[in-house]
Amino acid sequence: MNKSELVKAISEKSGSTIRNTEKFLDSFVETITESMKKGDDVTLVGFGTFSVAERAERIGRNFKTGKNVTIPASKTVKFKTGKTLKDAVK
Protein backbone atom coordinates (compact mmCIF):
# COMPACT_ATOMS: atom_id res chain seq x y z
CA MET A 1 0.00 0.00 0.00
CA ASN A 2 1.42 3.37 -0.96
CA LYS A 3 0.57 6.81 0.45
CA SER A 4 -2.29 7.60 -1.95
CA GLU A 5 -3.89 4.20 -1.31
CA LEU A 6 -3.56 4.76 2.44
CA VAL A 7 -5.10 8.23 2.21
CA LYS A 8 -8.01 6.86 0.17
CA ALA A 9 -8.64 3.99 2.63
CA ILE A 10 -8.53 6.30 5.68
CA SER A 11 -10.77 8.80 3.91
CA GLU A 12 -13.37 6.13 3.18
CA LYS A 13 -13.30 4.72 6.73
CA SER A 14 -13.44 8.12 8.44
CA GLY A 15 -15.89 9.82 6.10
CA SER A 16 -13.45 12.70 5.67
CA THR A 17 -12.38 14.22 2.37
CA ILE A 18 -9.25 12.96 0.66
CA ARG A 19 -7.74 16.44 0.90
CA ASN A 20 -8.29 16.64 4.69
CA THR A 21 -7.07 13.10 5.19
CA GLU A 22 -3.87 13.84 3.27
CA LYS A 23 -3.27 16.98 5.39
CA PHE A 24 -3.81 14.92 8.53
CA LEU A 25 -1.44 12.16 7.41
CA ASP A 26 1.26 14.68 6.43
CA SER A 27 1.01 16.44 9.79
CA PHE A 28 1.00 13.08 11.61
CA VAL A 29 4.24 12.00 9.90
CA GLU A 30 5.81 15.45 10.41
CA THR A 31 4.98 15.41 14.12
CA ILE A 32 6.46 11.94 14.61
CA THR A 33 9.58 12.97 12.66
CA GLU A 34 10.07 16.13 14.76
CA SER A 35 9.65 14.18 17.98
CA MET A 36 12.16 11.54 16.92
CA LYS A 37 14.67 14.21 15.83
CA LYS A 38 14.66 15.31 19.47
CA GLY A 39 15.36 11.71 20.53
CA ASP A 40 11.89 11.06 21.95
CA ASP A 41 10.04 7.76 21.54
CA VAL A 42 6.56 7.79 20.00
CA THR A 43 4.19 5.17 21.41
CA LEU A 44 0.83 4.36 19.87
CA VAL A 45 -0.72 1.94 22.34
CA GLY A 46 -1.68 -1.32 20.64
CA PHE A 47 0.04 -0.34 17.39
CA GLY A 48 3.69 0.04 18.34
CA THR A 49 6.57 2.23 19.41
CA PHE A 50 8.95 4.22 17.23
CA SER A 51 12.32 4.84 18.87
CA VAL A 52 15.77 6.16 17.99
CA ALA A 53 18.69 3.75 18.38
CA GLU A 54 22.41 4.53 18.31
CA ARG A 55 24.70 2.46 16.14
CA ALA A 56 28.32 2.37 17.24
CA GLU A 57 31.21 2.88 14.87
CA ARG A 58 32.26 -0.44 13.38
CA ILE A 59 34.58 -2.05 10.87
CA GLY A 60 33.14 -3.23 7.57
CA ARG A 61 34.70 -4.71 4.45
CA ASN A 62 34.72 -3.39 0.90
CA PHE A 63 34.09 -6.61 -1.00
CA LYS A 64 35.46 -5.22 -4.28
CA THR A 65 38.87 -4.35 -2.84
CA GLY A 66 38.93 -6.59 0.22
CA LYS A 67 40.01 -3.64 2.41
CA ASN A 68 38.53 -2.88 5.79
CA VAL A 69 36.61 0.38 6.07
CA THR A 70 35.34 2.22 9.11
CA ILE A 71 31.58 2.69 9.18
CA PRO A 72 30.84 5.78 11.27
CA ALA A 73 28.46 5.84 14.23
CA SER A 74 24.90 6.75 13.30
CA LYS A 75 21.33 6.91 14.51
CA THR A 76 18.56 4.71 13.16
CA VAL A 77 14.84 4.28 13.68
CA LYS A 78 13.44 1.18 15.37
CA PHE A 79 9.82 0.05 15.45
CA LYS A 80 8.52 -2.40 18.01
CA THR A 81 5.04 -3.72 17.29
CA GLY A 82 2.31 -3.51 19.89
CA LYS A 83 0.34 -6.52 21.09
CA THR A 84 -2.86 -5.62 19.21
CA LEU A 85 -1.05 -5.28 15.88
CA LYS A 86 1.00 -8.43 16.50
CA ASP A 87 -2.13 -10.44 17.28
CA ALA A 88 -3.98 -9.07 14.24
CA VAL A 89 -1.20 -10.13 11.87
CA LYS A 90 -0.93 -13.68 13.24
Residue pairs with C-beta under 8 A, 6 or more apart in sequence:
1 9
3 25
6 25
7 18
7 21
7 22
7 25
8 18
10 16
10 21
10 24
10 25
11 17
11 18
11 20
11 21
14 21
16 24
32 42
32 50
35 42
36 42
36 50
36 51
36 52
36 77
39 52
41 49
41 50
41 51
41 52
42 49
42 50
42 51
43 49
43 50
44 82
45 82
46 82
46 83
46 84
46 85
47 81
47 82
47 84
47 85
48 79
48 80
48 81
48 82
48 85
49 79
49 80
49 82
50 77
50 78
50 79
51 77
51 78
51 79
51 80
52 75
52 76
52 77
52 78
53 75
53 76
53 77
53 78
54 73
54 74
54 75
55 73
55 74
55 75
55 76
56 73
57 70
57 71
57 72
57 73
58 70
58 71
59 68
59 69
59 70
59 71
60 68
60 69
60 70
60 71
61 67
61 68
61 69
62 68
62 69
81 89
